[in-house]
């Protein structure tokens, strides 16, 4: 996958997305501050969401539209989205702020009108949220822009993911990635099932990653160790600033530590390389080798009593031990001398 000039996939550093979502808490100044804080914390990208309560649902108060458990227990959908949405009149301004901060910026659209709006302001790529993965008409409309796409797959069956992937491909768009996601807020580690993420990559032949709603960075770092090319994490300035997403978002210090840990994990993963590393080379001397452990006179035979395999590693390699037993010293050899072929003969 390619976003702008950035290659995303095997062998490339993980692309790390800071999801602002509702963490601006209705204040555009705070939204701008989040953009700069995310850049400072090491994010490659800041993401927002483009919807209004009316593009997501209807203003209805019957039981179908009430949340009865979880983080938003007791909320009405319409009222929740009123609290959480990012005003559209902010979004071009936030896009420009991201350019100033030199951080990528993109959004999750939730209907065709939001796609049209984002096209007007020049958004370069798109995200499909897990809950919209079954909205095939929306996916087709986004894919028809020809721009890169990231699709979250929380709750999705393999068949549903396949339908979404085919919807993208039918529009001639092959520049996309899939994210494993546990659509719970917060998600628990026991239900992340990160091996599914690898299987998605193998099944569909595209870059994969993790949209992580769990607390802490264990999930994100583990995902990178399993080959994730993209990590998305909710980002806030301070969880004490109450909003619908604050309880499961990372603050700047936590996010920065996560980025550091991911980059360290990538260095540790490295590449396939046998033989001593640069750091190990000085320790080759402490391997075992064949040494003379008693004084040996010229003409005397080598025996198990006068030569041994010991540390350090300056003598003949241990694999020659049986070959040199019984051979004759061609010179006087002092105890503590590393054995060499030129010292002995048959």
Buried (B, 14 or more C-beta within 10 A) or exposed (E): BEBEEBBBBEEEBBBBBBBBBBBBBBEBEBBBBBBBBBBEBBBBBBBBBBBBBBBBBEEEEEEEBBEEEEBBEEBBBBBBBBBBBBEBEBBBBBBEBBEEBEBBBBBBBBBEBBBEBBBEBEBBBBBBBBBBBBBBEBBBBBBBBEBBBBBBBBBBEEEBBEBBBBBBEEBEBEBBBBBBBBBBBBBEBEEBEBEBBBBBBEBBEBBBBBBBBBBBBBBBBBBBBBBBBBBBBBBBBEBEBEBBBBBBBBBBEBBBBBBBBBBEBBEEEEEEEEEEEEEEEEEEEEEBBBBBBBEBEEEBEBEEEBBBBBEEBBBBEBEBBEEBEEBBBEEEBEEEBBBEEEBBEE
